Amino acid sequence: MCYKWREWPLSDIPLSSILKRIAVIFVSVQHVAQERMTSGMDTQQRLAILKKAINFDTQNGNEAVLANYLFELFKSHQIAVRTLPFGENRTNLIASLGSGNKVLALTGHMDTVSVGPRDLWDTDPLQLTAIDGKLYGRGTSDMKGGLIAFVIALIELAQEKVAIPGEVRLIVTGGEEKGQLGSAALLGKGVISDIEALIVGEPARLSNKDGRPEQQFAITAQNGTLDYEVISHGKSAHSSMPEMGVNAIDNLDVYLSEQKKYFAKATQVEDDVLGKIIPVDTLITGGEQINSVPAFAKLTTKIRTTTAYPAEQIIKELQHIITRLNAEENMDLEFHLIRKLAPVVTDNRSKIVNLVKKNGRFYFNQPVTLRSVAGTSDAATFVKENSDMSIVMIGPGNDTSHMANEYVMEEAFLNYINFIKKLILDYFNPTEN
């Protein structure tokens, strides 16, 4: 649609009339721009792709079946795509639209957690089921809903032949729920290092049980992760002669007492953005049988770290405790690092954050609140290779993730597609700040 100015002498027309005409044209142009963002597939076509994705069983692995479907879907729309396998029936997928040095990336994972006991579900967890505006199924919230929204956004932009003066890169990973294996396999593969900004489609909505609309958040800071084990080595002996052995459980208990004292102080250190570290002892094992002195015991701990109290400092201080205890007779403690991920913090004044707030208010009919979370995402692995990119986590999923009867609101899913399309166009618009 175009507009043509009528030719008339401006001196003959009141200024108020001119302003009214300009206002009408401005509103019409806005309507055309908004209409463009909602063109492409209809609702049923969009939901059909999500339905297909939910039907693929990718519980804790087997992502290749979904990746192969997405690969063929992108190829059918002439979108550049490739797969990068990292294990048996496990693969990542990279799709891209546009070309240029400026790279905006979108990322989501294909794997889901286990569906758990089927009798806790009111619907089949591996079938997309629509009830009262909610789309039920394992992965609808975390995070096939966000992932498929990215897929549809790219396809619709390709259908609309939108010229993008840069590259939109969709990074689809596997193995996120257990160790971020897929994202780790992408490091050093030329996928991460040139990204300028990254949108993570993980759940970022809070449901309201009283029927009020969900709240939409954008996550600009994530705690780091430190997972480790402390192993206690003892000496086995018959339980009737405990003095002949060294009780590994008792020695581990001595360490645990010292660790509790340490964390009582460490958790008082406040980070301006991420707050305090969050330590949790998650597993404890030991012993072989009831009538023997245990020769082995193990404590596993997870800590949500901050920039003010990083993992490196915690490791050093815990190892100091272990060294001190090992100087005592019959003590043999060992520290074993399992996983370490740095915190992810983005400047809230960055361009991508400003665009998320601006467009989120319109597409979600509410202000988008910025916040931090203790959880982590694939972004924590990606920053190992590229710590300069701006990262925002925002998706249509909610706090039913990992639960029975997980769902995403249909309206949130559909609006999120339009939001992402507008976000992409605005990001490559040099007049947008």
Secondary structure, DSSP 8 states (H G I E B T S, - for coil): ---------GGGS-HHHHHHHHHHHHHHHHHHHHHHHT-SS-HHHHHHHHHHHHHS--BTS-THHHHHHHHHHHHHTT-EEEEEEEETTEEEEEEEEE-SS-EEEEEEE--B-----GGG-SS-TTS-EEETTEEESTTTTTTHHHHHHHHHHHHHHHHTT---SSEEEEEEES-TTTT-HHHHHHTTTTSSTT-SEEEE----EE--TTS---EEEEEEEE-EEEEEEEEEE-B--BTT-GGGSB-HHHHHHHHHHHHHHHHHHHTT--BTTTBS-EEEEEEEEE-S-TTB--SEEEEEEEEEE-SSS-HHHHHHHHHHHHHHHHTSTT--EEEEEEEEE--EE--TTSHHHHHHHHHHHHHTTS--EEEEES---THHHHTTT-SSSEEEE--S--TTTTSTT-EEEHHHHHHHHHHHHHHHHHHT-TT--
